[in-house]
Amino acid sequence: MERSHRPSGVLRIGIVEDHESQVYGVKAILAETDDLVLVANGATVAELLAITSDLDLVVLDLRLADGSTPKSNVEQLRAAGLEALVVTSAEEPYLVQSAAQAAVLGVVRKSARAEELVTAIRAAAQGQQVTTMDWAAAIDLDDTFVVKLSPRQQQVLSLYAMGESAARVASQTGLAADTVNLYLSRIRQKYAEAGHPAPTKADLVRHAIATGVAPTPRGLWRKKK
């Protein structure tokens, strides 16, 4: 789909939400900012993507009337090159867990204050992970996120997740570069065995952050234009 012209510095937001009042509320809140604009909405992911994929972020409701799952919705968005920030009433933890397993950029309550919502949307639209108590609680309750790494593996993954190359990780840990790559290969294998395949660096870092192994980097997954 052809990209539209946009003012410099303005982040384009889409929302998948089947309650009009929620859409209007988010649109009104973003209208008070200079750098965020709600440009499209749909009751389903397919409906939104039929309008546009020229977006910096999709705000995704967890429970939709079409019965779709957070995982399938995130997969559709990823296929279109888009990341998602979940908004939820947080009344059903298993849905939040499903979103966490799909490695969305974060989870925010619908009851959050306007400034909190704006801060979360702005950060996620810039590719940053948004960590909240609901997000952390869902992960803590989900046994599928338990991935046991040795202290050395955690050190390697933490440095790698902070944006260091394998060569730089080797330099900082005193390991050979080939050894670092072997560590990363084994770490990927462990995540895959736990049901969280991580073929790319971005995937690996997402899962590392979700499991609490790695710190949150800034701007690591900013969408390429």
C-alpha positions in Angstrom: 0.0 0.0 0.0 1.4 3.4 -0.9 2.6 5.5 2.0 0.9 8.9 2.5 2.6 12.2 3.2 2.9 13.0 6.9 4.2 16.0 8.8 7.6 15.6 10.2 7.7 14.2 13.8 4.0 13.2 13.7 3.3 9.6 14.7 0.3 7.9 13.1 -1.8 5.7 15.3 -4.5 3.2 14.4 -6.9 1.5 16.8 -8.7 -1.8 16.7 -11.7 -1.4 19.0 -15.4 -2.3 18.5 -16.7 0.3 21.0 -17.2 3.7 19.4 -17.0 5.5 22.7 -13.5 4.1 23.3 -12.4 5.2 19.8 -13.8 8.7 20.3 -12.1 8.9 23.7 -8.7 8.0 22.4 -9.1 10.3 19.4 -9.9 13.2 21.7 -7.0 12.5 24.0 -4.5 12.3 21.1 -6.0 15.5 19.6 -4.5 17.3 22.6 -1.0 16.3 21.6 1.3 17.7 18.9 3.0 14.5 17.8 0.3 11.8 17.9 -2.7 11.5 15.6 -5.4 8.8 15.3 -5.7 8.3 11.6 -7.8 5.1 11.3 -9.9 2.7 13.3 -11.5 -0.7 12.7 -13.7 -3.1 14.7 -11.2 -5.9 13.6 -7.6 -6.0 12.5 -8.7 -6.9 9.0 -11.0 -3.8 8.9 -8.2 -1.5 10.0 -5.6 -2.9 7.5 -8.2 -2.5 4.7 -8.0 1.2 5.5 -4.3 1.7 5.9 -1.0 0.1 7.1 0.8 3.4 7.1 0.9 3.5 10.8 3.5 3.8 13.6 1.5 1.8 16.1 -1.8 0.0 16.5 -3.7 0.3 19.8 -5.4 -3.1 20.2 -8.3 -4.1 22.4 -8.0 -7.6 23.8 -11.6 -8.7 23.5 -13.3 -8.1 20.2 -16.8 -9.1 19.1 -15.4 -11.2 16.2 -14.0 -13.7 18.8 -10.4 -13.3 17.6 -7.5 -14.0 19.9 -4.8 -11.5 20.8 -2.2 -13.9 19.3 -3.9 -14.1 15.9 -4.5 -10.3 15.9 -0.8 -9.6 16.7 0.3 -12.0 14.0 -1.9 -10.3 11.4 -0.4 -6.9 12.4 3.1 -8.2 12.4 2.6 -9.6 8.9 1.7 -6.0 7.9 4.8 -4.7 9.6 3.0 -3.2 12.5 3.5 -3.4 16.3 0.7 -3.3 18.9 0.0 -1.8 22.3 -2.8 -3.5 24.1 -5.5 -1.6 26.0 -7.7 -3.7 28.3 -10.0 -3.6 31.3 -7.7 -6.2 32.8 -10.6 -8.2 34.0 -9.4 -11.4 32.2 -5.7 -12.1 33.0 -5.5 -15.0 30.6 -6.1 -12.5 27.7 -3.3 -10.3 29.0 -1.1 -13.4 29.2 -2.0 -14.2 25.6 -0.9 -10.7 24.6 2.3 -11.1 26.5 3.0 -14.4 24.8 2.5 -12.6 21.5 5.2 -10.1 22.6 3.2 -6.9 22.1 4.9 -3.7 23.2 2.9 -3.4 26.4 -0.5 -3.5 28.1 -2.4 -0.5 29.4 -5.6 -0.3 31.3 -8.6 1.4 29.7 -9.0 3.2 33.1 -5.5 4.8 32.8 -5.3 8.5 33.1 -5.1 10.4 29.8 -1.5 11.4 30.4 -0.5 7.8 31.1 -2.2 6.6 27.9 -0.4 9.3 25.9 2.9 8.4 27.4 2.4 4.7 26.7 1.3 5.3 23.1 4.1 7.7 22.4 6.7 5.3 23.7 5.3 2.3 21.9 5.0 4.2 18.6 8.7 4.9 19.0 9.4 1.2 19.3 9.8 1.1 23.1 8.5 -1.5 25.4 5.8 -0.3 27.8 6.0 -2.0 31.2 3.1 -1.8 33.7 2.0 -3.7 36.8 -0.7 -5.6 34.8 1.9 -6.7 32.3 4.3 -7.9 35.0 1.6 -9.6 36.9 0.4 -11.5 33.8 3.9 -12.7 33.1 4.5 -13.7 36.7 1.3 -15.9 36.6 2.3 -17.5 33.3 4.5 -20.6 33.8 5.2 -20.7 30.0 7.5 -17.7 30.5 9.9 -19.6 32.7 13.1 -19.9 30.8 16.1 -21.0 32.9 19.4 -19.4 31.8 22.7 -19.7 33.5 24.2 -16.5 35.0 26.7 -16.3 32.1 23.8 -16.7 29.6 21.9 -14.0 31.4 24.9 -11.7 31.2 25.4 -12.3 27.5 21.7 -11.9 26.7 21.4 -8.7 28.8 24.3 -7.0 27.0 23.0 -8.2 23.6 19.5 -6.9 24.4 21.0 -3.5 25.2 22.1 -3.2 21.6 25.6 -4.6 21.8 26.9 -6.7 18.9 28.2 -10.2 19.5 31.8 -8.8 19.1 31.2 -6.1 21.7 29.6 -8.6 24.1 32.7 -10.8 23.7 35.0 -7.8 24.4 33.0 -6.9 27.6 32.8 -10.4 29.0 36.2 -11.7 28.0 34.7 -14.4 25.9 35.7 -15.3 22.3 33.2 -14.0 19.7 32.5 -17.6 18.6 31.7 -18.5 22.2 29.2 -15.6 22.4 27.5 -16.8 19.3 27.3 -20.3 20.8 25.7 -18.8 23.9 23.2 -16.9 21.8 22.4 -20.0 19.8 21.8 -22.0 23.0 19.6 -19.2 24.4 17.5 -19.1 21.3 17.1 -22.9 21.6 15.9 -22.6 25.2 13.3 -19.9 24.3 12.1 -22.1 21.4 11.8 -25.1 23.7 9.7 -22.9 26.0 7.4 -22.0 23.1 8.9 -18.6 22.3 10.9 -19.0 19.1 13.3 -16.1 18.5 14.9 -16.3 15.1 15.8 -12.6 15.0 17.5 -10.3 17.4 14.3 -8.3 17.9 12.3 -11.5 18.7 15.0 -12.6 21.2 15.1 -9.3 23.0 11.3 -9.1 23.2 11.1 -12.5 24.9 14.1 -11.6 27.1 12.3 -8.5 28.3 9.0 -10.4 28.8 10.8 -12.9 31.0 12.6 -10.3 33.0 16.1 -11.5 31.9 17.0 -8.3 30.0 16.4 -4.6 30.7 14.1 -2.5 28.5 16.1 -0.9 25.6 14.9 2.4 24.1 13.9 2.6 20.4 15.3 -0.9 19.6 12.3 -1.9 17.5 11.4 1.4 15.8 9.7 0.4 12.6 11.7 0.9 9.5 10.2 3.3 6.9 
